[in-house]
C-alpha cells in the first residue's frame, strides 16, 4: 500500500494519444475533414516515423506513420501488423520528469530514461526543433495502453495559438475506450501505478481515472454498450484501444462542420456524435459536449 500511495500521484493525466496509420498523408486529410487544425508535418530524427499533431491547451493527438521505411521504427510496423491501424500508444504527463523517474524507480517500476527526443518541424519561417524527455516502462506496467511518459522542454514551440483552435470546436481529450478480455485483471495491474482509488468497476468492465482523463475498458461482449454505433466488425478479437472521447464547445457546430465536409456520423442518445473508425484510419471518435 505504501508504494501505491507513493506513485499514485505521479501521472497527472494524458499528455497525448498516438494514432498510427499506414498512410500518414491520407490520415492527415481525413482529420482535416473532421474539422481539426493540424501542425506542419514533423519527423523523428534518425527514425522511420513522421507525424502531424492536433494540439489542445493541455493535451493533444499525434498522427503517426512511416515516412522513411529504411530507418528503424521502434516496433511500429510490427504493432500495426499485429493489431491494425488506430490508437497505438498513450503518453502520460508529469510535473517533473526527473522526480517521476526517481519515484517510479524507487517503487520498483522498471523504467528507462529520461530519454532526450528532438523532432525537427518545418515552419514557414524555417526549421524548429521541439525537445522532449521520455520515460519508458520496460516491465509491462502499462499493458493495453502501451504507455510512456512525455515531458515537454519546449511547449511554446508546439502550442502556437493558431494551432489550438479547431473548426469542429474540440477543446481537449476526455479519455479513451479500450476492449479487453479481462478488464478486472488489468485494473488490478494498473492499481499499482494509479492507486486503487483510481480504478472503478462498471457494468461493462472498469473505468480508470488518470488526472482529468477517464480510460474505459470494456469486455468484448459489452463494448457496444459503451460505443453504441460501433460496428460488430470493428470489435477486435484482441485486447486493444478502440476510440477516443473529445470535448467540444458546441456540438451543433461540430455537426455542421462534419456535415459540410461530407463526413458521415451518428448521434448518440446523449447528443454526442460518433465517427466510425473506417473514416479516421482505425480509431472511433466520440465528440461530446463540454460540461458547463
C-alpha positions in Angstrom: 0.0 0.0 0.0 2.9 2.4 0.7 4.2 2.0 -2.8 0.8 2.7 -4.3 0.5 5.9 -2.2 4.0 7.0 -3.3 3.4 6.7 -7.0 -0.4 7.2 -7.4 0.0 11.0 -8.0 3.0 10.8 -10.5 0.8 10.7 -13.6 -1.2 13.9 -13.9 -3.2 12.9 -16.9 -2.9 12.0 -20.6 -0.3 14.1 -22.4 -1.2 12.8 -25.9 -2.7 9.9 -27.8 -0.7 8.3 -30.7 -2.9 7.3 -33.7 -0.8 5.2 -36.0 -1.6 4.6 -39.7 -0.1 3.2 -42.9 -0.9 6.3 -45.0 0.1 9.4 -43.0 -0.9 11.9 -45.6 -4.3 10.3 -46.2 -4.9 10.3 -42.5 -4.0 13.9 -42.2 -6.5 14.8 -44.9 -9.2 12.7 -43.1 -8.6 14.6 -39.8 -8.7 18.0 -41.7 -12.2 16.9 -43.0 -13.2 16.2 -39.4 -12.5 19.9 -38.7 -9.1 19.7 -37.0 -6.2 22.1 -37.4 -3.0 20.2 -37.9 0.5 21.3 -37.3 3.0 21.1 -40.1 4.5 17.6 -40.6 7.3 16.7 -38.3 9.8 13.8 -38.4 11.6 11.9 -35.7 15.3 12.3 -36.1 17.1 9.1 -37.3 13.7 7.2 -37.2 11.3 6.0 -39.9 8.4 7.9 -38.5 6.8 11.3 -39.1 3.8 12.9 -37.6 1.2 15.6 -37.6 -0.1 16.9 -34.3 -3.6 18.2 -33.2 -2.9 20.5 -30.3 -5.2 21.5 -27.5 -4.3 23.6 -24.5 -3.3 20.8 -22.2 -3.1 17.6 -24.3 -3.0 16.6 -28.0 -3.4 13.9 -30.6 -0.4 12.7 -32.6 -1.0 11.2 -36.1 2.0 9.0 -36.8 3.1 7.0 -39.9 6.2 5.6 -41.7 7.8 8.2 -44.0 11.3 6.7 -44.3 11.0 2.9 -44.3 14.7 2.3 -44.4 15.1 3.6 -40.9 14.2 1.9 -37.5 10.6 2.5 -36.2 10.7 1.2 -32.6 8.3 -1.7 -33.5 5.6 0.4 -35.0 5.3 -1.7 -38.2 5.1 -4.9 -36.2 2.4 -3.5 -33.9 0.3 -2.4 -36.9 0.6 -5.8 -38.4 -0.5 -7.4 -35.1 -3.3 -5.0 -34.2 -4.1 -2.9 -37.2 -4.2 0.8 -37.6 -5.6 3.1 -34.9 -4.7 4.0 -31.3 -1.2 2.7 -30.7 0.2 4.4 -27.6 -0.9 6.6 -24.7 1.6 9.2 -23.4 1.2 10.5 -19.8 2.1 13.9 -18.4 4.1 14.5 -15.3 5.0 17.7 -13.5 8.7 16.9 -13.1 10.2 14.2 -15.3 13.3 13.7 -13.1 11.3 13.4 -9.9 8.9 11.0 -11.7 11.8 8.7 -12.7 13.2 8.7 -9.2 9.9 7.9 -7.6 8.9 5.2 -10.0 12.4 3.6 -9.8 12.3 3.6 -6.0 8.9 2.0 -6.1 10.2 -0.9 -8.1 9.0 0.0 -11.6 11.3 -0.9 -14.5 11.6 2.5 -16.1 14.2 3.7 -18.6 15.0 7.4 -19.0 14.7 10.3 -19.1 15.5 9.9 -22.8 16.1 13.1 -24.9 14.0 13.3 -28.0 14.2 16.0 -30.7 11.8 16.4 -33.5 12.5 18.7 -36.5 9.5 20.7 -37.5 9.3 22.7 -40.7 7.6 26.1 -40.3 7.2 28.9 -42.9 9.9 30.9 -41.1 12.3 27.9 -41.0 13.0 24.7 -39.1 12.5 24.5 -35.4 13.2 21.6 -33.1 10.8 20.8 -30.2 12.5 18.9 -27.4 11.0 16.3 -25.2 12.1 13.9 -22.4 10.6 10.4 -22.3 10.4 7.7 -19.7 9.7 4.2 -20.9 8.1 1.5 -18.9 10.1 -1.7 -19.6 8.3 -4.0 -17.2 4.9 -4.2 -19.0 3.4 -2.0 -16.3 1.2 -0.1 -18.8 -0.3 -3.0 -20.6 -3.0 -2.4 -23.1 -2.3 1.4 -23.4 1.4 0.8 -24.3 2.0 3.8 -22.2 5.1 6.0 -21.6 5.8 9.4 -20.0 6.4 12.5 -22.2 7.7 15.8 -20.8 7.9 18.9 -23.0 11.0 21.0 -22.7 9.8 23.5 -25.3 6.0 23.7 -25.1 6.0 27.2 -26.6 7.0 25.8 -30.0 4.2 23.3 -30.3 1.4 25.3 -28.7 1.2 28.2 -31.1 -2.2 30.0 -30.6 -3.2 29.4 -34.3 -2.8 25.6 -33.8 -5.1 25.5 -30.7 -8.3 26.5 -32.5 -10.3 23.8 -34.4 -13.3 24.4 -36.7 -15.1 21.4 -35.0 -14.8 23.1 -31.6 -12.7 20.4 -29.9 -11.1 21.7 -26.8 -9.5 18.7 -25.1 -9.3 14.9 -24.7 -11.8 13.5 -22.3 -10.4 9.9 -22.4 -10.5 6.8 -24.4 -12.3 3.4 -24.8 -10.5 0.1 -24.9 -11.6 -3.5 -25.0 -10.1 -6.4 -23.1 -11.0 -10.0 -22.3 -10.5 -9.4 -18.5 -10.8 -5.7 -17.5 -10.7 -6.5 -13.8 -7.3 -8.2 -14.1 -6.0 -5.2 -16.0 -7.4 -2.9 -13.3 -5.5 -4.8 -10.6 -2.3 -4.3 -12.6 -2.9 -0.6 -13.1 -3.8 -0.1 -9.5 -0.1 -0.4 -8.7 0.6 2.7 -10.8 -2.6 4.7 -10.3 -3.7 3.6 -6.9 -6.7 1.5 -6.0 -9.0 4.5 -5.7 -8.5 5.4 -9.4 -10.0 2.1 -10.6 -13.7 1.7 -10.6 -15.9 -1.3 -11.6 -18.6 -0.5 -14.2 -21.4 -2.5 -15.8 -19.3 -3.1 -18.8 -15.8 -3.5 -17.3 -13.8 -0.9 -15.5 -13.0 2.8 -15.6 -9.6 4.2 -14.7 -9.2 7.9 -13.6 -5.9 9.4 -14.7 -5.9 13.0 -13.7 -8.8 14.6 -15.6 -9.0 11.8 -18.1 -11.0 8.6 -18.0 -9.9 5.3 -19.6 -12.9 2.9 -20.1 -12.0 -0.7 -20.6 -15.0 -2.9 -21.6 -15.3 -6.6 -22.2 -15.6 -7.7 -25.8 -19.3 -8.6 -25.3 -20.1 -5.2 -23.7 -18.1 -2.7 -25.7 -21.1 -1.9 -28.0 -23.0 -0.7 -24.9 -20.2 1.9 -24.4 -19.9 2.7 -28.1 -23.5 2.0 -29.4 -22.8 2.7 -33.0 -19.6 0.8 -33.2 -20.0 -2.0 -35.8 -19.6 -5.5 -34.7 -17.0 -5.8 -37.4 -14.9 -3.1 -35.7 -14.8 -5.0 -32.4 -11.4 -6.8 -32.4 -10.7 -10.2 -31.0 -7.6 -8.9 -29.3 -7.2 -6.5 -26.4 -6.6 -3.0 -27.7 -7.6 0.7 -27.6 -10.6 1.4 -29.9 -11.8 5.0 -29.6 -11.1 8.5 -28.1 -13.6 10.8 -26.5 -13.1 14.5 -27.2 -14.8 17.5 -25.6 -16.3 20.2 -27.9 -17.5 23.7 -27.1 -20.7 23.4 -29.2 -21.9 20.1 -30.5 -24.1 21.8 -33.1 -21.0 23.4 -34.6 -19.3 20.0 -34.7 -22.3 18.5 -36.5 -22.3 21.4 -39.0 -18.6 21.0 -39.8 -18.9 17.3 -40.3 -22.0 17.7 -42.5 -20.4 20.4 -44.5 -17.3 18.3 -45.1 -19.3 15.2 -46.1 -18.3 13.2 -43.1 -20.8 10.5 -42.0 -21.6 10.4 -38.3 -24.3 9.1 -35.9 -25.9 11.0 -33.0 -26.0 9.2 -29.6 -28.9 9.3 -27.1 -27.0 11.8 -25.0 -26.4 14.1 -28.1 -22.8 13.2 -28.6 -21.6 12.5 -32.1 -19.8 9.3 -33.2 -17.5 8.9 -36.2 -16.6 5.3 -37.2 -13.0 4.0 -37.2 -13.2 3.4 -41.0 -13.3 7.2 -41.5 -10.3 8.1 -39.4 -7.8 5.3 -40.1 -8.8 2.9 -37.3 -9.9 4.9 -34.3 -13.5 5.7 -33.4 -14.1 9.3 -32.2 -16.9 10.4 -29.9 -17.4 14.2 -29.8 -19.0 15.2 -26.5 -20.4 18.5 -25.3 -18.1 20.1 -22.8 -19.7 20.2 -19.3 -20.7 23.7 -18.3 
